[in-house]
Amino acid sequence: MENKLQSLEFEKPLHELERQLKSLNDLSHESKVNVDSEIAAIEAKIVATKREIFHNVTPWQRIQIARHPQRPYSLDYIEQIFADFQELHGDRLYGDDAAIIGGTASFNGQPVMVIGQQKGRDTKENIKRYFGCPHPEGYRKALRLMRLAEKFDLPIICFIDTPGAYPGIGAEERHVAEAIAVNIREMSQLTVPIICTVIGEGGSGGALGIAVADTILILENAYYSVISPEGCAAILWKDRKYAPDAAAALKIDSQNLKKLGVVDEILEEPLGGAHQNIEETTKTVSEAIAKQLKILENKKVEDLLEARYQKFRNMGVFEG
């Protein structure tokens, strides 16, 4: 991952201040001029501006943070949190799908099955991983690994980060909707604990295909939605420029999702987003998974399945 962070549009006032601070530091170093008071003033203004920006972000700005190209992806969490990750490939029906990765690993000394949706860092990798949009064989691979986990009594840890399932003709020909539906049905009946963390984008059935879990965690700036804001805007307003309005109306940010009971816990990110301090973010995620795993492992299988069933049955508000 690059050291230099890319800035988002609404972060520009902050980066202008950082540019001024760099100029003053360069001046102090090169000309031996004492500008300590000016440096201190700008540093204080940077702190105040950062708090003002990131404590008042809109749902649309949170989505921009969730899509930040330097945000940690599933493999970053796997590398930081787990040991002895052994990736397993293929669905044993058609092929392998690099948009979904998975395999056995050790979490705090305990064997687990870890599965995640993976985007690419550059154009070449994004093409390989279909921009994080899984094909049906990806979901079938995930289900194969989940059944393997059940056979050997391994907890399942999933990382959600996809704009949605792959929307191409090939995916439809190989029945992507059916693959997602089967996963939803089968995950509801697996007899081992399942913990999912939404780390970036949680797009529609593409996310839900590996997200039927006992506990659903979400990072502060991630989102989880039935449709992307752009897709919603195109349908309702016939123009994608209304995506910010759609983001607010859809209530897809972590705070609203928690209020609606769609997610169980919001995990705080470093100020500015997970990409600002990946080590701190992965530590937060690791601690949350460990806490939830301890809770779930103390449950009897019948209680685990009933709670999982009721969790999804009770989502939403119904009017007669």
C-alpha positions as CSV (number, residue, x, y, z in Angstrom):
1,M,0.0,0.0,0.0
2,E,1.3,3.5,-0.9
3,N,2.6,5.7,2.0
4,K,1.1,8.9,0.5
5,L,-2.6,9.0,1.2
6,Q,-5.0,10.1,-1.5
7,S,-7.5,12.8,-0.5
8,L,-11.2,12.8,-1.1
9,E,-13.0,15.9,-2.3
10,F,-14.4,16.9,1.1
11,E,-10.9,16.6,2.6
12,K,-9.4,19.3,0.5
13,P,-9.5,22.1,3.2
14,L,-7.5,19.7,5.5
15,H,-4.9,18.9,2.9
16,E,-4.4,22.6,2.0
17,L,-3.6,23.2,5.7
18,E,-1.2,20.2,5.6
19,R,0.5,21.7,2.5
20,Q,1.0,25.0,4.4
21,L,2.4,23.2,7.4
22,K,4.9,21.4,5.1
23,S,5.9,24.7,3.5
24,L,6.6,26.2,6.9
25,N,8.6,23.2,8.1
26,D,10.7,23.4,4.9
27,L,11.2,27.1,5.4
28,S,12.3,26.6,9.0
29,H,14.7,23.8,7.9
30,E,16.2,25.5,4.9
31,S,16.4,29.1,6.1
32,K,16.9,28.5,9.8
33,V,14.0,30.9,10.4
34,N,12.1,30.5,13.6
35,V,8.4,29.9,12.7
36,D,7.5,27.8,15.7
37,S,4.5,29.9,16.6
38,E,3.1,29.8,13.0
39,I,3.7,26.0,12.9
40,A,1.9,25.5,16.2
41,A,-1.1,27.6,15.0
42,I,-1.5,25.6,11.8
43,E,-1.1,22.3,13.7
44,A,-3.9,23.3,16.0
45,K,-6.0,24.4,13.1
46,I,-5.4,21.0,11.4
47,V,-6.6,19.1,14.5
48,A,-9.7,21.4,14.7
49,T,-10.5,21.1,11.0
50,K,-10.1,17.3,11.0
51,R,-12.5,17.0,13.9
52,E,-15.0,19.3,12.3
53,I,-14.9,17.4,9.0
54,F,-15.0,13.8,10.3
55,H,-17.4,14.4,13.1
56,N,-20.0,15.8,10.7
57,V,-19.7,13.6,7.6
58,T,-22.8,12.9,5.6
59,P,-23.9,9.4,4.5
60,W,-22.5,10.1,1.1
61,Q,-19.2,11.2,2.4
62,R,-19.0,8.0,4.5
63,I,-19.6,6.0,1.3
64,Q,-16.6,7.8,-0.3
65,I,-14.5,6.8,2.7
66,A,-15.8,3.2,2.5
67,R,-14.6,3.2,-1.2
68,H,-11.2,4.8,-0.5
69,P,-8.7,3.1,-2.7
70,Q,-6.2,2.7,0.2
71,R,-8.7,1.4,2.6
72,P,-7.7,-2.0,4.0
73,Y,-9.2,-5.0,2.2
74,S,-9.9,-8.6,3.3
75,L,-6.4,-9.8,2.6
76,D,-5.0,-7.0,4.7
77,Y,-7.1,-8.1,7.7
78,I,-6.2,-11.7,7.1
79,E,-2.5,-10.9,7.1
80,Q,-2.7,-8.8,10.2
81,I,-5.1,-10.8,12.3
82,F,-4.7,-14.4,11.4
83,A,-1.7,-16.8,11.3
84,D,-1.0,-19.8,9.0
85,F,-3.6,-18.8,6.4
86,Q,-3.9,-21.5,3.8
87,E,-6.0,-20.4,0.8
88,L,-8.3,-22.9,-0.8
89,H,-9.4,-22.6,-4.4
90,G,-12.3,-23.7,-6.6
91,D,-16.0,-24.6,-6.2
92,R,-15.5,-28.1,-7.6
93,L,-18.2,-27.4,-10.1
94,Y,-16.9,-24.7,-12.5
95,G,-13.8,-22.9,-11.4
96,D,-12.2,-20.5,-9.0
97,D,-13.2,-16.9,-8.4
98,A,-10.6,-14.5,-7.2
99,A,-13.2,-12.0,-6.0
100,I,-13.8,-14.3,-3.0
101,I,-10.8,-15.7,-1.1
102,G,-11.0,-18.2,1.7
103,G,-9.2,-20.9,3.6
104,T,-8.1,-22.2,7.0
105,A,-6.2,-20.0,9.5
106,S,-5.3,-19.7,13.1
107,F,-7.0,-16.9,15.2
108,N,-5.4,-16.4,18.6
109,G,-4.2,-20.0,18.4
110,Q,-7.7,-21.3,17.4
111,P,-8.3,-22.9,14.0
112,V,-11.0,-21.1,12.0
113,M,-12.2,-20.8,8.4
114,V,-11.9,-17.3,7.1
115,I,-13.7,-16.0,3.9
116,G,-13.6,-12.6,2.4
117,Q,-14.5,-10.5,-0.7
118,Q,-11.3,-9.0,-2.2
119,K,-10.9,-6.0,-4.4
120,G,-7.7,-5.1,-6.3
121,R,-5.2,-2.3,-5.7
122,D,-4.5,-1.5,-9.3
123,T,-6.1,-2.1,-12.7
124,K,-4.5,-5.5,-13.3
125,E,-5.5,-6.9,-9.9
126,N,-9.0,-5.4,-10.2
127,I,-9.5,-7.2,-13.5
128,K,-8.3,-10.4,-11.9
129,R,-10.7,-9.9,-8.9
130,Y,-13.6,-8.5,-10.9
131,F,-13.4,-5.3,-8.8
132,G,-14.6,-7.3,-5.8
133,C,-17.8,-8.5,-7.6
134,P,-18.1,-12.3,-7.1
135,H,-19.3,-14.7,-9.8
136,P,-21.6,-17.7,-8.8
137,E,-18.5,-19.9,-8.5
138,G,-17.2,-17.6,-5.8
139,Y,-20.3,-18.1,-3.7
140,R,-20.2,-21.8,-4.3
141,K,-16.6,-21.9,-3.3
142,A,-17.5,-20.0,-0.1
143,L,-20.2,-22.5,0.6
144,R,-17.9,-25.4,0.0
145,L,-15.5,-23.9,2.6
146,M,-18.3,-23.3,5.1
147,R,-19.4,-26.9,4.8
148,L,-15.8,-27.9,5.4
149,A,-15.7,-25.7,8.4
150,E,-18.9,-27.3,9.8
151,K,-17.4,-30.8,9.2
152,F,-14.3,-30.0,11.3
153,D,-16.2,-27.8,13.8
154,L,-14.4,-24.6,12.8
155,P,-15.9,-21.1,13.5
156,I,-16.4,-19.1,10.3
157,I,-15.1,-15.5,10.0
158,C,-16.3,-13.5,7.0
159,F,-15.2,-10.1,5.6
160,I,-17.7,-8.2,3.5
161,D,-16.5,-5.7,0.9
162,T,-18.3,-5.8,-2.5
163,P,-20.3,-3.3,-4.6
164,G,-22.4,-6.3,-5.5
165,A,-22.4,-9.6,-7.3
166,Y,-20.9,-9.5,-10.8
167,P,-23.5,-8.2,-13.2
168,G,-22.3,-9.9,-16.4
169,I,-24.0,-12.3,-18.8
170,G,-21.7,-15.2,-17.8
171,A,-22.6,-14.8,-14.1
172,E,-26.3,-14.9,-15.0
173,E,-25.8,-17.9,-17.3
174,R,-24.2,-19.8,-14.4
175,H,-27.1,-18.7,-12.0
176,V,-25.6,-16.2,-9.7
177,A,-29.0,-15.4,-8.0
178,E,-29.5,-19.1,-7.3
179,A,-26.0,-19.4,-5.9
180,I,-26.6,-16.5,-3.5
181,A,-30.0,-17.9,-2.5
182,V,-28.5,-21.3,-1.7
183,N,-25.8,-19.7,0.4
184,I,-28.4,-17.8,2.4
185,R,-30.4,-20.9,3.0
186,E,-27.4,-23.1,3.9
187,M,-25.7,-20.5,6.1
188,S,-28.9,-20.2,8.2
189,Q,-28.5,-23.9,9.1
190,L,-24.7,-24.2,9.7
191,T,-24.0,-25.6,13.2
192,V,-20.8,-23.5,13.8
193,P,-20.5,-19.9,14.9
194,I,-20.5,-17.3,12.1
195,I,-19.1,-13.8,12.5
196,C,-19.2,-11.3,9.6
197,T,-17.6,-7.9,9.5
198,V,-18.5,-5.3,6.9
199,I,-15.2,-3.6,6.2
200,G,-16.1,-1.4,3.2
201,E,-18.9,-1.8,0.8
202,G,-21.8,-4.2,1.6
203,G,-23.7,-4.2,-1.7
204,S,-27.0,-6.0,-1.9
205,G,-27.2,-9.8,-2.4
206,G,-23.6,-9.7,-3.4
207,A,-22.8,-9.1,0.3
208,L,-25.6,-11.1,1.8
209,G,-24.3,-14.2,0.0
210,I,-21.7,-14.7,2.7
211,A,-23.3,-12.6,5.5
212,V,-25.9,-14.7,7.1
213,A,-24.2,-14.7,10.5
214,D,-24.8,-14.9,14.2
215,T,-23.0,-11.6,14.7
216,I,-22.7,-8.8,12.1
217,L,-20.0,-6.2,12.9
218,I,-19.5,-3.1,10.8
219,L,-16.7,-0.5,10.6
220,E,-17.8,3.0,11.4
221,N,-17.5,4.3,7.8
222,A,-18.6,1.1,6.0
223,Y,-22.1,0.7,4.5
224,Y,-24.6,-2.1,3.9
225,S,-27.4,-1.6,1.4
226,V,-30.0,-3.3,-0.8
227,I,-28.7,-1.2,-3.7
228,S,-25.9,1.3,-4.4
229,P,-26.8,5.0,-4.1
230,E,-26.0,5.5,-7.8
231,G,-28.3,2.6,-8.7
232,C,-31.1,4.0,-6.5
233,A,-30.6,7.5,-7.9
234,A,-30.8,6.1,-11.5
235,I,-34.1,4.4,-10.7
236,L,-35.8,7.1,-8.7
237,W,-34.4,10.3,-10.2
238,K,-33.3,9.0,-13.6
239,D,-29.9,10.6,-12.8
240,R,-26.9,9.3,-10.9
241,K,-26.1,12.9,-9.7
242,Y,-28.7,12.4,-7.0
243,A,-26.6,9.6,-5.4
244,P,-26.0,11.8,-2.2
245,D,-29.7,12.2,-1.7
246,A,-30.2,8.4,-2.3
247,A,-27.5,7.6,0.3
248,A,-29.3,9.7,2.9
249,A,-32.7,8.2,2.1
250,L,-31.5,4.6,2.1
251,K,-30.1,4.9,5.6
252,I,-27.2,2.7,4.7
253,D,-24.6,4.2,7.0
254,S,-23.5,2.3,10.1
255,Q,-25.4,4.4,12.6
256,N,-28.7,3.9,10.9
257,L,-28.0,0.2,10.4
258,K,-27.4,-0.2,14.1
259,K,-30.7,1.6,14.9
260,L,-32.6,-0.6,12.5
261,G,-31.1,-3.8,13.9
262,V,-29.3,-4.8,10.7
263,V,-25.9,-4.9,12.4
264,D,-25.0,-5.7,15.9
265,E,-22.0,-3.5,16.7
266,I,-20.2,-0.5,15.1
267,L,-16.4,-0.6,15.2
268,E,-14.8,2.8,15.6
269,E,-12.2,3.8,13.0
270,P,-9.3,6.1,13.3
271,L,-10.2,9.8,12.6
272,G,-10.4,10.1,8.8
273,G,-11.0,6.4,8.1
274,A,-9.5,2.9,8.4
275,H,-6.7,3.8,5.9
276,Q,-5.3,6.4,8.2
277,N,-4.1,3.8,10.6
278,I,-4.4,0.2,9.4
279,E,-2.7,-1.3,12.4
280,E,-5.1,0.4,14.8
281,T,-8.1,-0.7,12.7
282,T,-7.1,-4.3,12.4
283,K,-6.5,-4.4,16.2
284,T,-10.1,-3.1,16.7
285,V,-11.5,-5.7,14.4
286,S,-9.5,-8.5,15.9
287,E,-10.6,-7.6,19.5
288,A,-14.3,-7.4,18.4
289,I,-14.1,-10.8,16.7
290,A,-12.4,-12.4,19.7
291,K,-15.1,-11.0,22.0
292,Q,-18.0,-12.2,19.9
293,L,-16.4,-15.6,19.3
294,K,-16.1,-16.2,23.0
295,I,-19.9,-15.4,23.4
296,L,-21.0,-17.6,20.5
297,E,-18.9,-20.6,21.4
298,N,-20.6,-20.8,24.8
299,K,-24.0,-21.4,23.1
300,K,-25.6,-24.7,22.5
301,V,-26.1,-25.5,18.8
302,E,-29.9,-25.4,19.0
303,D,-29.8,-22.0,20.7
304,L,-27.3,-20.7,18.1
305,L,-29.5,-21.7,15.2
306,E,-32.7,-20.4,16.8
307,A,-31.0,-17.0,17.6
308,R,-29.7,-16.8,14.0
309,Y,-33.1,-17.5,12.6
310,Q,-34.8,-15.0,14.8
311,K,-32.2,-12.4,14.0
312,F,-33.1,-12.3,10.4
313,R,-36.8,-12.8,10.9
314,N,-37.0,-9.8,13.1
315,M,-35.3,-7.4,10.8
316,G,-37.4,-4.6,9.3
317,V,-40.7,-3.0,10.3
318,F,-44.0,-4.4,9.1
319,E,-47.4,-2.8,8.9
320,G,-50.7,-4.6,8.6
